[in-house]
Amino acid sequence: MFQPLPVFVGLRYSLARENTFFVSFITWVSLLGVAVGVAALITVLSVMNGFQQELRTRLLSVSADAVLRDGGAAIRDWRQRLAALRGSEGLVGAAPYLDTDAILTHGPSMSGAILRGIDPALEPQVSSVAKAMVRGRLSALKPGADGIILGRSLAEMLQVSVGDTVTVMIPSGDPRHSDFVPRLQRFIVVGTFEVGLQEHDSVLALIDLKDAESLRDLAGPTGIRLKFDDVLQSPALARIAVRRVPGLTARDWTQEDAVFFRAVRIEKTMMGLILMLIVAVAAFNIVATLVMVVTDKRTDIAILRTLGLSPRGVLAVFVTQGVLIGWVGTALGVALGLLLAFNVGTIVPFLQNTFGFYILDPSVYYLSTIPSDPHLRDIVVIAVASLLLTFLATIYPSRRAARTLPAEALRYD
């Protein structure tokens, strides 16, 4: 006979065909509930990981993994600083920049913007704006030519295209004094770009670094942007890089864009907790199933106790039955969840073409496909949490079975 005995009896109870229809039905409902809950969790969290990665990629497409600043002051010796940064661990590129809040106007159209001075030769090392150009080229920005490149949405708001002129207005002087006079300068639109993120496409305007320095009366950029080979290691790599340039302070993307990623993280956590309720409901079904089995098997329990099976052995019988449901359900859920998570890019277009609807309408959203990025850590946490919930669900009915008195159960049999 299979040993240990409680496990053997528990497996026999789980696989026996003489169970009543209702008990068998609830058992299958419990198993499928666990499987569906686990699969839904894995799929949804994988999709949210995909969106998080896509958001990070788009945010950093024209931003930087880290930024070095001197408290807002101009970095006069920025070329020497760039030379000192070469060879820093994980560093793949560095470029100067100068940001200014500005108002852009064209005829009756007006919009606020971030005016960024860049070095067109170094900028491709830290951003993908050169690849995101819709019209024109990044190299069209030349010192003294007063050229400007606008985000596509910003250009649409101003109703301008390549060759048009926009007026840039920036603050000059101290607004608390009477000598405060906004500075105006005209620029010629030499290109437009689109990175697929409204926060960039609708507010960012690029000009040559020399033009930005002249406009601001500064003798250098206000910061140096860094690009690393591993974006997730940027905080640690930025701390290493800043040691090479004393006097500058570093801020990485996790600090610059903390609001975006904190919101995604909170949403992911809450979604996980909500979907875990599906597994919790399935666990309650396991409780109901085992309670009914215990009631149905009172005579069998009494006989086993009479033959010498201890209360702990009886408890193990029904724990085995409940855990088997949880393990099988979890295994099916993990398999189904991974199947869906790795094939979202195929399943979603098929459903859209079959039923004639769009989950993400390409005419409305920048992102028209649903990304998926399964993480091993998420899958392990989900599987362990599911197994733990289903195990806890077996405790009450198993303890109830263990407290069954043989004489009381056999009194009327």
Order of alpha helices (4+ residues) and beta strands (2+ residues): alpha-alpha-beta-alpha-beta-beta-beta-beta-alpha-beta-beta-alpha-beta-alpha-beta-alpha-beta-alpha-alpha-alpha-alpha-alpha-alpha-alpha-alpha
